[in-house]
Structure formats: C-alpha cells, structure tokens
Amino acid sequence: MTDARATAPPPAAKSEAARLVRVAFPAPLPAGRAPGGDVPGPSAEHVALVTIDRADQLNALSFALLRQLAAALEALDADEACHCIVLTGAGDRAFAAGADIHELAGQTPASLLRGDEFTAWDRIARIRTPIVAAVRGYALGGGCELAMSCDIIVAGDDAQFGQPEIRIGVMPGAGGTQRLTRAVGKAKAMEAILTGRTIPAREAERIGLITTVVPAEDTLGAALELAARIAALPPLAVRAAKDAIRSASELPLAAGLELERRNFFALFGTEDQREGMAAFDEKRPPTWTGR
C-alpha cells in the first residue's frame, strides 16, 4: 500500500492524540441544496462526512491515521442514526497519496507482524454502513486501496488512481492485488500493478474501477447528494443489500445466492418491509423507521 509520491519530509513528531481524521455528523448539505430539495431534507441528517485530515502530507496513511479512521467508521457504524458515510481527503490535491513511506521504510517482516497495524484495514472492510468515497487528486497505493474498500467511488475529473508500489521495491499490501483484480479483471490489474502507472479518472470509470466522474469542484457535493439518496431508503434493507453485493466477489455462485436469499427472507421480519409494501399498495410515500 505504499506510494513514492508520499515522500515529503516527515512532520514534527505528534502524539497519538493528534486528530488526523475529522467527522461531521450530520454532514453538511450538498452545495446549492436547501433542506426539502430534490432529496428529502431528513435524509441529510443521516449522512456522516469523514475527512482524512493530513493535507500537508497529501493525506498519507500513517498507522495512527488508519487506527483513527477505523475507530471513527466503527463508531458511525454503531450509530443507528447514521445511514451512509462519505469519506474524503482534506484539500484538493489528494484523497490519500499512499502510505507514510517514512514510517514504512524502517519496518521488517517481524516488526510488521508484531505491530499488527494492518488489522485497521480489516476493521474498515467490516463496516456495514455504505461508504461513498469522494476522490480528488491522488488516490495512489494505500489511497487507491482505501477508495476500493469503499462501496461507491465518486471521482473528480482531476483524480488519479494507481498502485505504484512496484516502483519502490514492494507490492500492494492492503488489498490492491485482490480488489483491483476483482474490479477491472486480471489483464488490466496485471498491467496497472506491474508497471505502477497511474490511471486517470475517465479511464478508471471506463474500466469499472470507479462509479462516476464529475467536475472536480463538484466532487464532494455529488458524493453527499448520492449518500443522501441512499440514506433516504430503509437502512436495514440497504445494509442487507450491501452485504450480499460485497459477498459476490468472495463466494461461489451457489453460496452467494444462498446468502442473498437468506438476507431477503430476513427483511420480511422488519417493520420497514411491512411499511414499504403497505405504502406501495396505498400509493403513499413510505416512512422508514430502521426496524
């Protein structure tokens, strides 16, 4: 999950208490939209905005930052009021330009195993609440792996993706070889990882790595708008659908179909299922309770 771009001189030592991740919950409304606009106003109350706040280092992913990010996402995931999360990077130069190379350079196989810092990536992957990545600038190495750990990627037309670890003598280590291959196929993943080249936003959209490309200045607003649309829907059904979709890349077809059916059946024990079908029959908007 390394990246040669994240090699600015290390900042002065900071304590673990230094905040490297900011959380706004509820998130600010998308630019230009007032409450009660195209997306029902209350939905914005159920969206959280999480910002990687290390812009002076191009939001490089230090171990401390990853621990804080995992903890912030877990706290939101446990909050019933949070129905969708937008994840972005501070500034407009980078979503996250990679791992903190200065922190990684002196590691050994033993220190990496002993430190167990990579478990933060597993914690992030277990988040049940949908996560929309809002990507501007560099999403390289660990930054690309983090974006791929999200469920939807909204990219500005200035975004650049890639796994350049090969250029500094290593390889992706936080999911790049697995998630990129699942997203774009073996041939494209091989070429991208073995050359370490960057992938412009438009190409990333064309090959299926990201969801959509928008003008750079509209990136965060578009991601918040999309998150508000998701948050306006029944949260238990949304989580169940996310669970089934994400399992599709990990399970054989028969097992995936079994999981899908199990999740589908389980939703018939919820108040939201009864409300949704009653509202459809009565030709009125549903009122979701998340139960």
TAUR-V230363 format. One record per residue. N is the residue number from 1. RES is the residue in one small letter. PHI is phi in degrees with one decimal (* if undefined). OMEGA is omega as a letter, one per 40 degrees, with the letter a starting at -180 (999 if undefined). NEAR is the number of other C-alpha atoms within 12 Angstrom. Layout:
# TAUR-V230363
n: [N | N]
res: [RES | RES]
phi: [PHI | PHI]
omega: [OMEGA | OMEGA]
near: [NEAR | NEAR]
This chain:
# TAUR-V230363
n: [1 | 2 | 3 | 4 | 5 | 6 | 7 | 8 | 9 | 10 | 11 | 12 | 13 | 14 | 15 | 16 | 17 | 18 | 19 | 20 | 21 | 22 | 23 | 24 | 25 | 26 | 27 | 28 | 29 | 30 | 31 | 32 | 33 | 34 | 35 | 36 | 37 | 38 | 39 | 40 | 41 | 42 | 43 | 44 | 45 | 46 | 47 | 48 | 49 | 50 | 51 | 52 | 53 | 54 | 55 | 56 | 57 | 58 | 59 | 60 | 61 | 62 | 63 | 64 | 65 | 66 | 67 | 68 | 69 | 70 | 71 | 72 | 73 | 74 | 75 | 76 | 77 | 78 | 79 | 80 | 81 | 82 | 83 | 84 | 85 | 86 | 87 | 88 | 89 | 90 | 91 | 92 | 93 | 94 | 95 | 96 | 97 | 98 | 99 | 100 | 101 | 102 | 103 | 104 | 105 | 106 | 107 | 108 | 109 | 110 | 111 | 112 | 113 | 114 | 115 | 116 | 117 | 118 | 119 | 120 | 121 | 122 | 123 | 124 | 125 | 126 | 127 | 128 | 129 | 130 | 131 | 132 | 133 | 134 | 135 | 136 | 137 | 138 | 139 | 140 | 141 | 142 | 143 | 144 | 145 | 146 | 147 | 148 | 149 | 150 | 151 | 152 | 153 | 154 | 155 | 156 | 157 | 158 | 159 | 160 | 161 | 162 | 163 | 164 | 165 | 166 | 167 | 168 | 169 | 170 | 171 | 172 | 173 | 174 | 175 | 176 | 177 | 178 | 179 | 180 | 181 | 182 | 183 | 184 | 185 | 186 | 187 | 188 | 189 | 190 | 191 | 192 | 193 | 194 | 195 | 196 | 197 | 198 | 199 | 200 | 201 | 202 | 203 | 204 | 205 | 206 | 207 | 208 | 209 | 210 | 211 | 212 | 213 | 214 | 215 | 216 | 217 | 218 | 219 | 220 | 221 | 222 | 223 | 224 | 225 | 226 | 227 | 228 | 229 | 230 | 231 | 232 | 233 | 234 | 235 | 236 | 237 | 238 | 239 | 240 | 241 | 242 | 243 | 244 | 245 | 246 | 247 | 248 | 249 | 250 | 251 | 252 | 253 | 254 | 255 | 256 | 257 | 258 | 259 | 260 | 261 | 262 | 263 | 264 | 265 | 266 | 267 | 268 | 269 | 270 | 271 | 272 | 273 | 274 | 275 | 276 | 277 | 278 | 279 | 280 | 281 | 282 | 283 | 284 | 285 | 286 | 287 | 288 | 289 | 290 | 291]
res: [m | t | d | a | r | a | t | a | p | p | p | a | a | k | s | e | a | a | r | l | v | r | v | a | f | p | a | p | l | p | a | g | r | a | p | g | g | d | v | p | g | p | s | a | e | h | v | a | l | v | t | i | d | r | a | d | q | l | n | a | l | s | f | a | l | l | r | q | l | a | a | a | l | e | a | l | d | a | d | e | a | c | h | c | i | v | l | t | g | a | g | d | r | a | f | a | a | g | a | d | i | h | e | l | a | g | q | t | p | a | s | l | l | r | g | d | e | f | t | a | w | d | r | i | a | r | i | r | t | p | i | v | a | a | v | r | g | y | a | l | g | g | g | c | e | l | a | m | s | c | d | i | i | v | a | g | d | d | a | q | f | g | q | p | e | i | r | i | g | v | m | p | g | a | g | g | t | q | r | l | t | r | a | v | g | k | a | k | a | m | e | a | i | l | t | g | r | t | i | p | a | r | e | a | e | r | i | g | l | i | t | t | v | v | p | a | e | d | t | l | g | a | a | l | e | l | a | a | r | i | a | a | l | p | p | l | a | v | r | a | a | k | d | a | i | r | s | a | s | e | l | p | l | a | a | g | l | e | l | e | r | r | n | f | f | a | l | f | g | t | e | d | q | r | e | g | m | a | a | f | d | e | k | r | p | p | t | w | t | g | r]
phi: [* | -90.8 | -159.3 | -66.0 | -74.9 | -86.5 | -122.5 | -64.2 | -53.8 | -63.8 | -73.6 | -58.1 | -57.4 | -122.8 | -76.5 | -60.8 | -73.2 | -58.5 | -86.5 | -108.2 | -135.1 | -108.6 | -123.7 | -118.4 | -141.5 | -72.6 | -71.6 | -65.0 | -65.0 | -54.7 | -54.9 | 86.3 | -115.4 | -95.5 | -53.3 | 84.5 | -78.9 | -57.5 | -98.4 | -50.4 | -50.2 | -58.1 | -62.2 | -65.5 | -68.6 | -104.9 | -109.6 | -109.7 | -113.9 | -112.6 | -119.6 | -73.9 | -114.1 | -141.6 | -61.0 | -67.4 | -113.8 | 54.0 | 57.9 | -58.9 | -90.7 | -76.0 | -61.6 | -61.7 | -62.5 | -64.1 | -63.1 | -65.0 | -63.8 | -59.8 | -65.0 | -64.8 | -66.6 | -64.0 | -63.7 | -67.3 | -63.3 | -85.5 | -91.1 | -62.4 | -78.3 | -93.4 | -107.0 | -158.8 | -123.8 | -106.4 | -114.4 | -143.8 | -111.6 | -66.8 | 79.5 | -118.8 | -91.5 | -158.6 | -68.3 | -165.1 | -83.1 | 135.1 | -76.0 | -80.8 | -62.6 | -62.8 | -73.5 | -82.4 | -57.0 | -93.1 | -74.3 | -125.3 | -53.2 | -67.0 | -68.2 | -66.6 | -67.8 | -66.9 | -70.1 | 54.6 | -72.7 | -73.9 | -65.0 | -59.3 | -64.4 | -66.6 | -63.7 | -64.5 | -67.2 | -88.3 | -64.2 | -86.5 | -71.8 | -57.6 | -121.3 | -106.2 | -85.7 | -109.5 | -112.0 | -123.1 | 66.8 | -74.8 | -131.2 | -118.8 | 56.7 | -60.1 | -66.9 | -68.7 | -63.4 | -66.7 | -60.0 | -69.3 | -74.1 | -79.7 | -91.8 | -139.6 | -121.7 | -102.4 | -116.1 | -73.5 | -71.5 | -99.0 | -75.5 | -135.6 | -113.2 | 163.9 | -124.0 | -89.3 | -55.0 | -59.2 | -75.4 | -118.5 | 89.8 | -130.3 | -149.7 | -57.9 | -131.7 | -126.3 | 111.7 | -60.1 | -67.0 | -86.7 | -72.8 | -65.5 | -62.7 | -68.6 | -78.1 | -120.1 | 95.4 | -61.1 | -62.4 | -68.2 | -65.6 | -57.2 | -63.2 | -67.9 | -77.4 | -76.4 | -100.9 | 72.2 | -75.3 | -89.5 | -117.6 | -62.9 | -55.5 | -63.1 | -68.0 | -60.1 | -67.6 | -64.1 | -90.5 | 91.1 | -76.7 | -125.8 | -84.8 | -157.7 | -117.5 | -131.7 | -53.9 | -50.8 | -69.9 | -97.8 | -58.9 | -65.5 | -60.8 | -65.6 | -67.2 | -65.5 | -62.6 | -64.4 | -62.7 | -65.0 | -64.5 | -67.7 | -66.4 | -78.6 | -101.9 | -62.4 | -64.1 | -67.4 | -67.5 | -62.9 | -63.8 | -64.2 | -66.6 | -58.2 | -57.5 | -69.7 | -64.7 | -65.8 | -70.8 | -60.8 | -86.8 | -116.7 | -108.8 | -60.7 | -55.4 | -61.7 | -68.9 | -65.0 | -65.7 | -65.1 | -63.6 | -57.3 | -66.0 | -63.4 | -65.5 | -60.7 | -61.0 | -60.5 | -66.9 | -76.9 | -101.6 | -107.4 | -65.4 | -65.2 | -64.6 | -65.9 | -67.3 | -63.2 | -74.5 | -66.6 | -64.3 | -61.7 | -67.0 | -92.1 | 55.5 | -138.3 | -67.1 | -78.0 | -117.7 | -87.5 | -114.3 | 73.6 | -131.4]
omega: [a | i | a | a | a | a | i | a | a | i | i | a | i | i | i | a | i | a | a | a | i | i | i | i | e | i | i | i | i | a | i | a | i | i | i | i | a | i | a | a | a | a | i | i | a | i | i | i | i | a | i | a | i | a | a | i | a | i | i | a | i | i | i | i | a | i | i | i | i | a | i | i | i | i | i | a | a | a | a | a | a | a | i | a | i | i | a | i | i | i | a | a | a | i | i | a | i | i | i | a | a | i | a | a | a | a | i | i | a | a | i | i | a | a | i | a | a | i | i | i | i | i | i | a | a | a | a | a | i | i | i | i | i | a | i | i | a | i | a | i | i | i | i | i | i | i | i | i | i | a | a | i | i | a | i | a | i | a | i | a | i | i | a | a | a | a | i | i | i | i | i | a | a | i | a | a | a | a | i | i | i | a | a | a | a | a | a | a | i | a | a | a | a | i | a | a | i | a | i | a | a | i | i | i | a | a | i | i | a | a | a | i | i | i | a | a | a | a | a | i | i | i | i | i | i | i | i | i | i | a | i | a | a | a | i | i | i | i | i | i | i | a | a | a | a | i | a | a | a | a | i | a | a | i | i | i | i | i | i | a | i | i | i | i | a | a | i | i | a | i | a | i | a | i | a | a | i | i | i | a | a | i | i | i | i | i | a | i | a | i | 999]
near: [45 | 44 | 45 | 34 | 36 | 40 | 25 | 21 | 16 | 19 | 17 | 9 | 11 | 13 | 11 | 15 | 12 | 16 | 21 | 33 | 33 | 26 | 30 | 25 | 26 | 29 | 33 | 30 | 35 | 32 | 18 | 14 | 19 | 16 | 19 | 14 | 18 | 19 | 24 | 24 | 23 | 27 | 36 | 41 | 32 | 39 | 44 | 42 | 42 | 39 | 37 | 44 | 31 | 35 | 27 | 24 | 34 | 37 | 43 | 49 | 49 | 38 | 29 | 29 | 37 | 37 | 29 | 31 | 36 | 33 | 28 | 32 | 41 | 28 | 24 | 32 | 29 | 17 | 23 | 24 | 29 | 41 | 44 | 50 | 50 | 51 | 48 | 47 | 45 | 32 | 26 | 33 | 30 | 42 | 49 | 51 | 50 | 50 | 44 | 37 | 32 | 24 | 27 | 30 | 20 | 12 | 17 | 12 | 12 | 10 | 15 | 18 | 12 | 12 | 16 | 16 | 26 | 29 | 22 | 29 | 35 | 22 | 25 | 35 | 32 | 26 | 33 | 35 | 41 | 44 | 44 | 43 | 47 | 56 | 56 | 43 | 39 | 47 | 53 | 48 | 51 | 46 | 52 | 53 | 45 | 53 | 50 | 44 | 37 | 37 | 40 | 37 | 45 | 45 | 46 | 39 | 29 | 30 | 43 | 38 | 46 | 50 | 50 | 42 | 37 | 26 | 23 | 23 | 17 | 21 | 28 | 37 | 31 | 36 | 32 | 41 | 35 | 24 | 33 | 37 | 26 | 25 | 32 | 27 | 19 | 18 | 16 | 26 | 31 | 24 | 22 | 36 | 38 | 25 | 20 | 32 | 24 | 32 | 36 | 28 | 35 | 25 | 25 | 35 | 26 | 17 | 24 | 25 | 40 | 39 | 30 | 31 | 34 | 26 | 23 | 27 | 25 | 25 | 37 | 40 | 32 | 33 | 46 | 42 | 40 | 35 | 44 | 42 | 31 | 37 | 41 | 33 | 34 | 34 | 37 | 35 | 35 | 31 | 33 | 27 | 29 | 29 | 29 | 26 | 23 | 28 | 24 | 21 | 19 | 17 | 17 | 12 | 15 | 13 | 16 | 21 | 17 | 17 | 25 | 26 | 18 | 18 | 25 | 23 | 15 | 20 | 27 | 20 | 17 | 23 | 22 | 26 | 28 | 21 | 25 | 26 | 20 | 17 | 16 | 15 | 12 | 11 | 11 | 12 | 16 | 22 | 24 | 28 | 22 | 29 | 21]
